[in-house]
Amino acid sequence: MTSPAIDASTESEIIEMALSDHVSFEDIRALHGLGPDEVKALMRSRLKTGSYRAWRKRVRDFGDRRAIYK
């Protein structure tokens, strides 16, 4: 799975959106054309390991509690 070339400002915006609890993966796909797997790969490559794990845990935990989350 290859993602298109993304400039630094767009990459920063995607990371900010992904870290927000109020923006879903579908919103990111609509704005930037990246699916959930591509967003996760971007986050894994740009965040520190511990930060990435904490983000994934939060997304998973909220997803288990709410019908619609990320």
mmJSON file of the N, C-alpha and C atoms, coordinates in Angstrom:
{"data_MODEL":{"atom_site":{
"group_PDB":["ATOM","ATOM","ATOM","ATOM","ATOM","ATOM","ATOM","ATOM","ATOM","ATOM","ATOM","ATOM","ATOM","ATOM","ATOM","ATOM","ATOM","ATOM","ATOM","ATOM","ATOM","ATOM","ATOM","ATOM","ATOM","ATOM","ATOM","ATOM","ATOM","ATOM","ATOM","ATOM","ATOM","ATOM","ATOM","ATOM","ATOM","ATOM","ATOM","ATOM","ATOM","ATOM","ATOM","ATOM","ATOM","ATOM","ATOM","ATOM","ATOM","ATOM","ATOM","ATOM","ATOM","ATOM","ATOM","ATOM","ATOM","ATOM","ATOM","ATOM","ATOM","ATOM","ATOM","ATOM","ATOM","ATOM","ATOM","ATOM","ATOM","ATOM","ATOM","ATOM","ATOM","ATOM","ATOM","ATOM","ATOM","ATOM","ATOM","ATOM","ATOM","ATOM","ATOM","ATOM","ATOM","ATOM","ATOM","ATOM","ATOM","ATOM","ATOM","ATOM","ATOM","ATOM","ATOM","ATOM","ATOM","ATOM","ATOM","ATOM","ATOM","ATOM","ATOM","ATOM","ATOM","ATOM","ATOM","ATOM","ATOM","ATOM","ATOM","ATOM","ATOM","ATOM","ATOM","ATOM","ATOM","ATOM","ATOM","ATOM","ATOM","ATOM","ATOM","ATOM","ATOM","ATOM","ATOM","ATOM","ATOM","ATOM","ATOM","ATOM","ATOM","ATOM","ATOM","ATOM","ATOM","ATOM","ATOM","ATOM","ATOM","ATOM","ATOM","ATOM","ATOM","ATOM","ATOM","ATOM","ATOM","ATOM","ATOM","ATOM","ATOM","ATOM","ATOM","ATOM","ATOM","ATOM","ATOM","ATOM","ATOM","ATOM","ATOM","ATOM","ATOM","ATOM","ATOM","ATOM","ATOM","ATOM","ATOM","ATOM","ATOM","ATOM","ATOM","ATOM","ATOM","ATOM","ATOM","ATOM","ATOM","ATOM","ATOM","ATOM","ATOM","ATOM","ATOM","ATOM","ATOM","ATOM","ATOM","ATOM","ATOM","ATOM","ATOM","ATOM","ATOM","ATOM","ATOM","ATOM","ATOM","ATOM","ATOM","ATOM","ATOM","ATOM","ATOM","ATOM","ATOM","ATOM"],
"id":[1,2,3,4,5,6,7,8,9,10,11,12,13,14,15,16,17,18,19,20,21,22,23,24,25,26,27,28,29,30,31,32,33,34,35,36,37,38,39,40,41,42,43,44,45,46,47,48,49,50,51,52,53,54,55,56,57,58,59,60,61,62,63,64,65,66,67,68,69,70,71,72,73,74,75,76,77,78,79,80,81,82,83,84,85,86,87,88,89,90,91,92,93,94,95,96,97,98,99,100,101,102,103,104,105,106,107,108,109,110,111,112,113,114,115,116,117,118,119,120,121,122,123,124,125,126,127,128,129,130,131,132,133,134,135,136,137,138,139,140,141,142,143,144,145,146,147,148,149,150,151,152,153,154,155,156,157,158,159,160,161,162,163,164,165,166,167,168,169,170,171,172,173,174,175,176,177,178,179,180,181,182,183,184,185,186,187,188,189,190,191,192,193,194,195,196,197,198,199,200,201,202,203,204,205,206,207,208,209,210],
"type_symbol":["N","C","C","N","C","C","N","C","C","N","C","C","N","C","C","N","C","C","N","C","C","N","C","C","N","C","C","N","C","C","N","C","C","N","C","C","N","C","C","N","C","C","N","C","C","N","C","C","N","C","C","N","C","C","N","C","C","N","C","C","N","C","C","N","C","C","N","C","C","N","C","C","N","C","C","N","C","C","N","C","C","N","C","C","N","C","C","N","C","C","N","C","C","N","C","C","N","C","C","N","C","C","N","C","C","N","C","C","N","C","C","N","C","C","N","C","C","N","C","C","N","C","C","N","C","C","N","C","C","N","C","C","N","C","C","N","C","C","N","C","C","N","C","C","N","C","C","N","C","C","N","C","C","N","C","C","N","C","C","N","C","C","N","C","C","N","C","C","N","C","C","N","C","C","N","C","C","N","C","C","N","C","C","N","C","C","N","C","C","N","C","C","N","C","C","N","C","C","N","C","C","N","C","C","N","C","C","N","C","C"],
"label_atom_id":["N","CA","C","N","CA","C","N","CA","C","N","CA","C","N","CA","C","N","CA","C","N","CA","C","N","CA","C","N","CA","C","N","CA","C","N","CA","C","N","CA","C","N","CA","C","N","CA","C","N","CA","C","N","CA","C","N","CA","C","N","CA","C","N","CA","C","N","CA","C","N","CA","C","N","CA","C","N","CA","C","N","CA","C","N","CA","C","N","CA","C","N","CA","C","N","CA","C","N","CA","C","N","CA","C","N","CA","C","N","CA","C","N","CA","C","N","CA","C","N","CA","C","N","CA","C","N","CA","C","N","CA","C","N","CA","C","N","CA","C","N","CA","C","N","CA","C","N","CA","C","N","CA","C","N","CA","C","N","CA","C","N","CA","C","N","CA","C","N","CA","C","N","CA","C","N","CA","C","N","CA","C","N","CA","C","N","CA","C","N","CA","C","N","CA","C","N","CA","C","N","CA","C","N","CA","C","N","CA","C","N","CA","C","N","CA","C","N","CA","C","N","CA","C","N","CA","C","N","CA","C","N","CA","C","N","CA","C","N","CA","C","N","CA","C"],
"label_alt_id":[null,null,null,null,null,null,null,null,null,null,null,null,null,null,null,null,null,null,null,null,null,null,null,null,null,null,null,null,null,null,null,null,null,null,null,null,null,null,null,null,null,null,null,null,null,null,null,null,null,null,null,null,null,null,null,null,null,null,null,null,null,null,null,null,null,null,null,null,null,null,null,null,null,null,null,null,null,null,null,null,null,null,null,null,null,null,null,null,null,null,null,null,null,null,null,null,null,null,null,null,null,null,null,null,null,null,null,null,null,null,null,null,null,null,null,null,null,null,null,null,null,null,null,null,null,null,null,null,null,null,null,null,null,null,null,null,null,null,null,null,null,null,null,null,null,null,null,null,null,null,null,null,null,null,null,null,null,null,null,null,null,null,null,null,null,null,null,null,null,null,null,null,null,null,null,null,null,null,null,null,null,null,null,null,null,null,null,null,null,null,null,null,null,null,null,null,null,null,null,null,null,null,null,null,null,null,null,null,null,null],
"label_comp_id":["MET","MET","MET","THR","THR","THR","SER","SER","SER","PRO","PRO","PRO","ALA","ALA","ALA","ILE","ILE","ILE","ASP","ASP","ASP","ALA","ALA","ALA","SER","SER","SER","THR","THR","THR","GLU","GLU","GLU","SER","SER","SER","GLU","GLU","GLU","ILE","ILE","ILE","ILE","ILE","ILE","GLU","GLU","GLU","MET","MET","MET","ALA","ALA","ALA","LEU","LEU","LEU","SER","SER","SER","ASP","ASP","ASP","HIS","HIS","HIS","VAL","VAL","VAL","SER","SER","SER","PHE","PHE","PHE","GLU","GLU","GLU","ASP","ASP","ASP","ILE","ILE","ILE","ARG","ARG","ARG","ALA","ALA","ALA","LEU","LEU","LEU","HIS","HIS","HIS","GLY","GLY","GLY","LEU","LEU","LEU","GLY","GLY","GLY","PRO","PRO","PRO","ASP","ASP","ASP","GLU","GLU","GLU","VAL","VAL","VAL","LYS","LYS","LYS","ALA","ALA","ALA","LEU","LEU","LEU","MET","MET","MET","ARG","ARG","ARG","SER","SER","SER","ARG","ARG","ARG","LEU","LEU","LEU","LYS","LYS","LYS","THR","THR","THR","GLY","GLY","GLY","SER","SER","SER","TYR","TYR","TYR","ARG","ARG","ARG","ALA","ALA","ALA","TRP","TRP","TRP","ARG","ARG","ARG","LYS","LYS","LYS","ARG","ARG","ARG","VAL","VAL","VAL","ARG","ARG","ARG","ASP","ASP","ASP","PHE","PHE","PHE","GLY","GLY","GLY","ASP","ASP","ASP","ARG","ARG","ARG","ARG","ARG","ARG","ALA","ALA","ALA","ILE","ILE","ILE","TYR","TYR","TYR","LYS","LYS","LYS"],
"label_asym_id":["A","A","A","A","A","A","A","A","A","A","A","A","A","A","A","A","A","A","A","A","A","A","A","A","A","A","A","A","A","A","A","A","A","A","A","A","A","A","A","A","A","A","A","A","A","A","A","A","A","A","A","A","A","A","A","A","A","A","A","A","A","A","A","A","A","A","A","A","A","A","A","A","A","A","A","A","A","A","A","A","A","A","A","A","A","A","A","A","A","A","A","A","A","A","A","A","A","A","A","A","A","A","A","A","A","A","A","A","A","A","A","A","A","A","A","A","A","A","A","A","A","A","A","A","A","A","A","A","A","A","A","A","A","A","A","A","A","A","A","A","A","A","A","A","A","A","A","A","A","A","A","A","A","A","A","A","A","A","A","A","A","A","A","A","A","A","A","A","A","A","A","A","A","A","A","A","A","A","A","A","A","A","A","A","A","A","A","A","A","A","A","A","A","A","A","A","A","A","A","A","A","A","A","A","A","A","A","A","A","A"],
"label_entity_id":["1","1","1","1","1","1","1","1","1","1","1","1","1","1","1","1","1","1","1","1","1","1","1","1","1","1","1","1","1","1","1","1","1","1","1","1","1","1","1","1","1","1","1","1","1","1","1","1","1","1","1","1","1","1","1","1","1","1","1","1","1","1","1","1","1","1","1","1","1","1","1","1","1","1","1","1","1","1","1","1","1","1","1","1","1","1","1","1","1","1","1","1","1","1","1","1","1","1","1","1","1","1","1","1","1","1","1","1","1","1","1","1","1","1","1","1","1","1","1","1","1","1","1","1","1","1","1","1","1","1","1","1","1","1","1","1","1","1","1","1","1","1","1","1","1","1","1","1","1","1","1","1","1","1","1","1","1","1","1","1","1","1","1","1","1","1","1","1","1","1","1","1","1","1","1","1","1","1","1","1","1","1","1","1","1","1","1","1","1","1","1","1","1","1","1","1","1","1","1","1","1","1","1","1","1","1","1","1","1","1"],
"label_seq_id":[1,1,1,2,2,2,3,3,3,4,4,4,5,5,5,6,6,6,7,7,7,8,8,8,9,9,9,10,10,10,11,11,11,12,12,12,13,13,13,14,14,14,15,15,15,16,16,16,17,17,17,18,18,18,19,19,19,20,20,20,21,21,21,22,22,22,23,23,23,24,24,24,25,25,25,26,26,26,27,27,27,28,28,28,29,29,29,30,30,30,31,31,31,32,32,32,33,33,33,34,34,34,35,35,35,36,36,36,37,37,37,38,38,38,39,39,39,40,40,40,41,41,41,42,42,42,43,43,43,44,44,44,45,45,45,46,46,46,47,47,47,48,48,48,49,49,49,50,50,50,51,51,51,52,52,52,53,53,53,54,54,54,55,55,55,56,56,56,57,57,57,58,58,58,59,59,59,60,60,60,61,61,61,62,62,62,63,63,63,64,64,64,65,65,65,66,66,66,67,67,67,68,68,68,69,69,69,70,70,70],
"pdbx_PDB_ins_code":[null,null,null,null,null,null,null,null,null,null,null,null,null,null,null,null,null,null,null,null,null,null,null,null,null,null,null,null,null,null,null,null,null,null,null,null,null,null,null,null,null,null,null,null,null,null,null,null,null,null,null,null,null,null,null,null,null,null,null,null,null,null,null,null,null,null,null,null,null,null,null,null,null,null,null,null,null,null,null,null,null,null,null,null,null,null,null,null,null,null,null,null,null,null,null,null,null,null,null,null,null,null,null,null,null,null,null,null,null,null,null,null,null,null,null,null,null,null,null,null,null,null,null,null,null,null,null,null,null,null,null,null,null,null,null,null,null,null,null,null,null,null,null,null,null,null,null,null,null,null,null,null,null,null,null,null,null,null,null,null,null,null,null,null,null,null,null,null,null,null,null,null,null,null,null,null,null,null,null,null,null,null,null,null,null,null,null,null,null,null,null,null,null,null,null,null,null,null,null,null,null,null,null,null,null,null,null,null,null,null],
"Cartn_x":[0.845,0.0,0.895,0.875,1.701,0.822,1.251,0.488,1.093,0.265,0.782,1.75,2.602,3.544,2.76,3.082,2.359,3.362,3.006,3.92,3.831,4.777,4.907,3.686,3.121,1.97,0.74,0.543,-0.58,-0.39,0.836,1.15,0.861,1.258,1.005,-0.494,-1.256,-2.703,-3.345,-2.894,-3.439,-3.152,-1.937,-1.581,-2.435,-2.611,-3.445,-4.879,-5.403,-6.767,-6.871,-5.87,-5.902,-5.821,-5.078,-4.952,-6.214,-7.041,-8.272,-9.303,-10.022,-11.083,-12.355,-12.383,-13.596,-13.563,-12.485,-12.354,-12.237,-13.114,-13.103,-12.147,-11.836,-11.011,-11.708,-13.027,-13.778,-13.621,-13.564,-13.331,-11.948,-10.969,-9.609,-9.572,-10.263,-10.312,-10.962,-12.039,-12.74,-11.864,-11.084,-10.254,-8.928,-8.306,-6.943,-6.773,-7.799,-7.73,-6.947,-6.697,-5.974,-6.95,-6.87,-7.706,-7.122,-7.858,-7.399,-6.021,-5.755,-4.457,-3.321,-3.572,-2.546,-2.314,-3.39,-3.242,-2.438,-2.742,-2.009,-0.535,-0.245,1.153,1.867,1.19,1.768,2.052,1.084,1.247,2.396,2.492,3.565,4.936,5.031,6.328,6.705,5.738,6.034,6.02,5.254,5.197,6.254,6.613,7.475,6.704,7.413,6.782,5.74,6.09,5.155,3.934,4.127,3.008,2.08,2.658,1.841,1.019,1.655,0.939,-0.186,0.069,-0.96,-2.134,-1.826,-2.876,-3.71,-3.055,-3.781,-4.637,-4.112,-4.882,-6.116,-5.952,-7.086,-8.135,-7.707,-8.647,-9.378,-8.653,-9.283,-10.258,-9.836,-10.699,-11.98,-11.86,-13.052,-13.924,-13.308,-14.064,-14.875,-14.33,-15.052,-16.248,-16.139,-17.196,-18.278,-17.931,-18.898,-19.16,-20.385,-20.741,-19.995,-19.844,-19.16,-18.021,-16.814,-15.621,-14.504,-13.895,-12.778,-13.141],
"Cartn_y":[-1.165,0.0,1.234,1.994,3.182,4.415,5.38,6.607,7.654,8.57,9.611,10.519,11.214,12.137,13.245,13.475,14.451,15.496,16.77,17.806,17.921,18.611,18.663,19.286,20.321,20.964,20.06,19.343,18.414,17.254,16.76,15.676,16.1,17.3,17.824,17.938,18.381,18.502,17.124,16.134,14.775,14.225,14.421,13.942,14.632,15.936,16.679,16.16,15.902,15.38,13.991,13.151,11.785,11.784,12.711,12.781,13.328,14.041,14.605,13.503,13.602,12.634,12.957,14.104,14.559,14.382,13.857,13.686,12.191,11.698,10.267,9.98,8.705,8.293,8.633,8.572,8.907,10.38,11.251,12.677,12.891,12.171,12.281,11.768,10.678,10.137,11.146,11.777,12.739,13.945,14.402,15.596,15.3,14.173,13.918,12.619,11.8,10.588,9.446,9.518,8.441,7.605,6.292,5.395,5.159,4.439,4.18,3.525,2.55,1.875,2.824,3.71,4.677,5.719,6.125,7.072,6.418,5.172,4.453,4.32,4.031,3.92,5.264,6.343,7.681,7.995,7.703,7.962,7.131,5.873,5.0,5.545,6.089,6.564,7.933,8.711,10.076,10.262,9.447,9.588,8.715,9.077,8.209,6.928,5.863,4.555,4.592,5.175,5.246,6.089,7.179,8.045,7.324,6.588,5.828,4.765,4.035,2.986,3.58,4.716,5.362,5.814,6.364,6.785,5.604,4.505,3.318,2.731,2.72,2.203,3.067,4.38,5.284,5.084,4.953,4.741,3.417,2.365,1.06,1.103,1.702,1.746,2.533,3.688,4.47,3.746,3.069,2.319,1.197,0.592,-0.47,0.079,1.308,1.894,2.589,3.082,3.841,3.108,3.25,2.603,3.267,4.577,5.292,6.101,5.697,6.422,6.049,7.018,6.861,5.903],
"Cartn_z":[0.0,0.0,0.0,-1.056,-1.13,-1.055,-0.257,-0.142,-1.062,-1.529,-2.412,-1.648,-2.379,-1.756,-1.062,0.203,1.011,1.479,1.308,1.786,3.316,3.909,5.366,6.041,5.453,6.091,6.06,4.957,4.86,5.823,5.904,6.828,8.265,8.615,9.955,10.227,9.233,9.378,9.576,8.831,8.962,10.353,10.842,12.181,13.229,13.105,14.048,14.027,12.83,12.715,13.339,13.096,13.627,15.15,15.713,17.168,17.826,17.068,17.6,17.814,18.907,19.178,18.398,17.732,17.065,15.551,15.006,13.561,13.264,12.395,12.073,10.921,10.737,9.608,8.288,8.264,7.054,6.695,7.705,7.441,6.838,7.347,6.825,5.379,5.121,3.757,2.804,3.241,2.389,2.056,3.021,2.806,2.109,2.466,2.002,1.211,1.151,0.343,0.974,2.269,2.954,3.773,3.62,4.392,5.779,6.616,7.988,8.057,7.192,7.23,6.865,5.922,5.516,6.606,7.292,8.406,9.527,9.83,10.876,10.515,9.249,8.804,8.927,8.563,8.7,10.166,11.008,12.445,13.009,12.606,13.093,12.691,11.48,11.002,11.58,11.999,12.444,13.964,14.681,16.133,16.8,18.015,18.814,19.096,19.339,19.547,20.653,21.785,22.91,22.597,21.878,21.494,20.533,19.586,18.639,19.373,20.264,21.014,21.858,22.502,23.317,22.444,21.255,20.335,19.87,19.466,19.01,20.128,21.344,22.486,22.714,22.645,22.848,21.751,20.505,19.4,19.58,19.944,20.162,21.328,22.452,23.638,23.368,22.741,22.424,21.414,20.463,19.465,20.092,21.149,21.84,22.622,23.106,23.924,23.11,21.916,21.118,19.801,19.337,18.069,16.908,16.952,15.871,16.481,16.192,16.611,15.67,15.095,14.152,13.122],
"occupancy":[1.0,1.0,1.0,1.0,1.0,1.0,1.0,1.0,1.0,1.0,1.0,1.0,1.0,1.0,1.0,1.0,1.0,1.0,1.0,1.0,1.0,1.0,1.0,1.0,1.0,1.0,1.0,1.0,1.0,1.0,1.0,1.0,1.0,1.0,1.0,1.0,1.0,1.0,1.0,1.0,1.0,1.0,1.0,1.0,1.0,1.0,1.0,1.0,1.0,1.0,1.0,1.0,1.0,1.0,1.0,1.0,1.0,1.0,1.0,1.0,1.0,1.0,1.0,1.0,1.0,1.0,1.0,1.0,1.0,1.0,1.0,1.0,1.0,1.0,1.0,1.0,1.0,1.0,1.0,1.0,1.0,1.0,1.0,1.0,1.0,1.0,1.0,1.0,1.0,1.0,1.0,1.0,1.0,1.0,1.0,1.0,1.0,1.0,1.0,1.0,1.0,1.0,1.0,1.0,1.0,1.0,1.0,1.0,1.0,1.0,1.0,1.0,1.0,1.0,1.0,1.0,1.0,1.0,1.0,1.0,1.0,1.0,1.0,1.0,1.0,1.0,1.0,1.0,1.0,1.0,1.0,1.0,1.0,1.0,1.0,1.0,1.0,1.0,1.0,1.0,1.0,1.0,1.0,1.0,1.0,1.0,1.0,1.0,1.0,1.0,1.0,1.0,1.0,1.0,1.0,1.0,1.0,1.0,1.0,1.0,1.0,1.0,1.0,1.0,1.0,1.0,1.0,1.0,1.0,1.0,1.0,1.0,1.0,1.0,1.0,1.0,1.0,1.0,1.0,1.0,1.0,1.0,1.0,1.0,1.0,1.0,1.0,1.0,1.0,1.0,1.0,1.0,1.0,1.0,1.0,1.0,1.0,1.0,1.0,1.0,1.0,1.0,1.0,1.0,1.0,1.0,1.0,1.0,1.0,1.0],
"B_iso_or_equiv":[0.0,0.0,0.0,0.0,0.0,0.0,0.0,0.0,0.0,0.0,0.0,0.0,0.0,0.0,0.0,0.0,0.0,0.0,0.0,0.0,0.0,0.0,0.0,0.0,0.0,0.0,0.0,0.0,0.0,0.0,0.0,0.0,0.0,0.0,0.0,0.0,0.0,0.0,0.0,0.0,0.0,0.0,0.0,0.0,0.0,0.0,0.0,0.0,0.0,0.0,0.0,0.0,0.0,0.0,0.0,0.0,0.0,0.0,0.0,0.0,0.0,0.0,0.0,0.0,0.0,0.0,0.0,0.0,0.0,0.0,0.0,0.0,0.0,0.0,0.0,0.0,0.0,0.0,0.0,0.0,0.0,0.0,0.0,0.0,0.0,0.0,0.0,0.0,0.0,0.0,0.0,0.0,0.0,0.0,0.0,0.0,0.0,0.0,0.0,0.0,0.0,0.0,0.0,0.0,0.0,0.0,0.0,0.0,0.0,0.0,0.0,0.0,0.0,0.0,0.0,0.0,0.0,0.0,0.0,0.0,0.0,0.0,0.0,0.0,0.0,0.0,0.0,0.0,0.0,0.0,0.0,0.0,0.0,0.0,0.0,0.0,0.0,0.0,0.0,0.0,0.0,0.0,0.0,0.0,0.0,0.0,0.0,0.0,0.0,0.0,0.0,0.0,0.0,0.0,0.0,0.0,0.0,0.0,0.0,0.0,0.0,0.0,0.0,0.0,0.0,0.0,0.0,0.0,0.0,0.0,0.0,0.0,0.0,0.0,0.0,0.0,0.0,0.0,0.0,0.0,0.0,0.0,0.0,0.0,0.0,0.0,0.0,0.0,0.0,0.0,0.0,0.0,0.0,0.0,0.0,0.0,0.0,0.0,0.0,0.0,0.0,0.0,0.0,0.0,0.0,0.0,0.0,0.0,0.0,0.0],
"pdbx_formal_charge":[null,null,null,null,null,null,null,null,null,null,null,null,null,null,null,null,null,null,null,null,null,null,null,null,null,null,null,null,null,null,null,null,null,null,null,null,null,null,null,null,null,null,null,null,null,null,null,null,null,null,null,null,null,null,null,null,null,null,null,null,null,null,null,null,null,null,null,null,null,null,null,null,null,null,null,null,null,null,null,null,null,null,null,null,null,null,null,null,null,null,null,null,null,null,null,null,null,null,null,null,null,null,null,null,null,null,null,null,null,null,null,null,null,null,null,null,null,null,null,null,null,null,null,null,null,null,null,null,null,null,null,null,null,null,null,null,null,null,null,null,null,null,null,null,null,null,null,null,null,null,null,null,null,null,null,null,null,null,null,null,null,null,null,null,null,null,null,null,null,null,null,null,null,null,null,null,null,null,null,null,null,null,null,null,null,null,null,null,null,null,null,null,null,null,null,null,null,null,null,null,null,null,null,null,null,null,null,null,null,null],
"auth_seq_id":[1,1,1,2,2,2,3,3,3,4,4,4,5,5,5,6,6,6,7,7,7,8,8,8,9,9,9,10,10,10,11,11,11,12,12,12,13,13,13,14,14,14,15,15,15,16,16,16,17,17,17,18,18,18,19,19,19,20,20,20,21,21,21,22,22,22,23,23,23,24,24,24,25,25,25,26,26,26,27,27,27,28,28,28,29,29,29,30,30,30,31,31,31,32,32,32,33,33,33,34,34,34,35,35,35,36,36,36,37,37,37,38,38,38,39,39,39,40,40,40,41,41,41,42,42,42,43,43,43,44,44,44,45,45,45,46,46,46,47,47,47,48,48,48,49,49,49,50,50,50,51,51,51,52,52,52,53,53,53,54,54,54,55,55,55,56,56,56,57,57,57,58,58,58,59,59,59,60,60,60,61,61,61,62,62,62,63,63,63,64,64,64,65,65,65,66,66,66,67,67,67,68,68,68,69,69,69,70,70,70],
"auth_comp_id":["MET","MET","MET","THR","THR","THR","SER","SER","SER","PRO","PRO","PRO","ALA","ALA","ALA","ILE","ILE","ILE","ASP","ASP","ASP","ALA","ALA","ALA","SER","SER","SER","THR","THR","THR","GLU","GLU","GLU","SER","SER","SER","GLU","GLU","GLU","ILE","ILE","ILE","ILE","ILE","ILE","GLU","GLU","GLU","MET","MET","MET","ALA","ALA","ALA","LEU","LEU","LEU","SER","SER","SER","ASP","ASP","ASP","HIS","HIS","HIS","VAL","VAL","VAL","SER","SER","SER","PHE","PHE","PHE","GLU","GLU","GLU","ASP","ASP","ASP","ILE","ILE","ILE","ARG","ARG","ARG","ALA","ALA","ALA","LEU","LEU","LEU","HIS","HIS","HIS","GLY","GLY","GLY","LEU","LEU","LEU","GLY","GLY","GLY","PRO","PRO","PRO","ASP","ASP","ASP","GLU","GLU","GLU","VAL","VAL","VAL","LYS","LYS","LYS","ALA","ALA","ALA","LEU","LEU","LEU","MET","MET","MET","ARG","ARG","ARG","SER","SER","SER","ARG","ARG","ARG","LEU","LEU","LEU","LYS","LYS","LYS","THR","THR","THR","GLY","GLY","GLY","SER","SER","SER","TYR","TYR","TYR","ARG","ARG","ARG","ALA","ALA","ALA","TRP","TRP","TRP","ARG","ARG","ARG","LYS","LYS","LYS","ARG","ARG","ARG","VAL","VAL","VAL","ARG","ARG","ARG","ASP","ASP","ASP","PHE","PHE","PHE","GLY","GLY","GLY","ASP","ASP","ASP","ARG","ARG","ARG","ARG","ARG","ARG","ALA","ALA","ALA","ILE","ILE","ILE","TYR","TYR","TYR","LYS","LYS","LYS"],
"auth_asym_id":["A","A","A","A","A","A","A","A","A","A","A","A","A","A","A","A","A","A","A","A","A","A","A","A","A","A","A","A","A","A","A","A","A","A","A","A","A","A","A","A","A","A","A","A","A","A","A","A","A","A","A","A","A","A","A","A","A","A","A","A","A","A","A","A","A","A","A","A","A","A","A","A","A","A","A","A","A","A","A","A","A","A","A","A","A","A","A","A","A","A","A","A","A","A","A","A","A","A","A","A","A","A","A","A","A","A","A","A","A","A","A","A","A","A","A","A","A","A","A","A","A","A","A","A","A","A","A","A","A","A","A","A","A","A","A","A","A","A","A","A","A","A","A","A","A","A","A","A","A","A","A","A","A","A","A","A","A","A","A","A","A","A","A","A","A","A","A","A","A","A","A","A","A","A","A","A","A","A","A","A","A","A","A","A","A","A","A","A","A","A","A","A","A","A","A","A","A","A","A","A","A","A","A","A","A","A","A","A","A","A"],
"auth_atom_id":["N","CA","C","N","CA","C","N","CA","C","N","CA","C","N","CA","C","N","CA","C","N","CA","C","N","CA","C","N","CA","C","N","CA","C","N","CA","C","N","CA","C","N","CA","C","N","CA","C","N","CA","C","N","CA","C","N","CA","C","N","CA","C","N","CA","C","N","CA","C","N","CA","C","N","CA","C","N","CA","C","N","CA","C","N","CA","C","N","CA","C","N","CA","C","N","CA","C","N","CA","C","N","CA","C","N","CA","C","N","CA","C","N","CA","C","N","CA","C","N","CA","C","N","CA","C","N","CA","C","N","CA","C","N","CA","C","N","CA","C","N","CA","C","N","CA","C","N","CA","C","N","CA","C","N","CA","C","N","CA","C","N","CA","C","N","CA","C","N","CA","C","N","CA","C","N","CA","C","N","CA","C","N","CA","C","N","CA","C","N","CA","C","N","CA","C","N","CA","C","N","CA","C","N","CA","C","N","CA","C","N","CA","C","N","CA","C","N","CA","C","N","CA","C","N","CA","C","N","CA","C","N","CA","C","N","CA","C","N","CA","C","N","CA","C"],
"pdbx_PDB_model_num":[1,1,1,1,1,1,1,1,1,1,1,1,1,1,1,1,1,1,1,1,1,1,1,1,1,1,1,1,1,1,1,1,1,1,1,1,1,1,1,1,1,1,1,1,1,1,1,1,1,1,1,1,1,1,1,1,1,1,1,1,1,1,1,1,1,1,1,1,1,1,1,1,1,1,1,1,1,1,1,1,1,1,1,1,1,1,1,1,1,1,1,1,1,1,1,1,1,1,1,1,1,1,1,1,1,1,1,1,1,1,1,1,1,1,1,1,1,1,1,1,1,1,1,1,1,1,1,1,1,1,1,1,1,1,1,1,1,1,1,1,1,1,1,1,1,1,1,1,1,1,1,1,1,1,1,1,1,1,1,1,1,1,1,1,1,1,1,1,1,1,1,1,1,1,1,1,1,1,1,1,1,1,1,1,1,1,1,1,1,1,1,1,1,1,1,1,1,1,1,1,1,1,1,1,1,1,1,1,1,1]
}}}
